[in-house]
């Protein structure tokens, strides 16, 4: 079955399922990995899952609220990436390793 032939409820379920899978994968990475890069990658996956859900729900709210929320999530993700990179560089310079201890 292609995505073009899905009903509204099937499309909603498929998109939300994709968001849940991304979020759970990110949560697994955050909780189990000791490498800072993998933890930040997990956080990024969780933010992207939330972003997918905002986009899906914005289809059902025709106003600008859903699109505005998605824009905020993207801005926060960009800021998080910049701060995360600065932290990783600081840890690398101090310890010559990115392992969480």
Secondary structure, DSSP 8 states (H G I E B T S, - for coil): --GGG--HHHHHHHHHHHHHHHHHHHHHHHHH--BHHHHHHHHHHHHHHHHHHHHHHHHHS-SSHHHHHHHHHHHHHHHHHHHHHHHHHHHHHHHS--B--
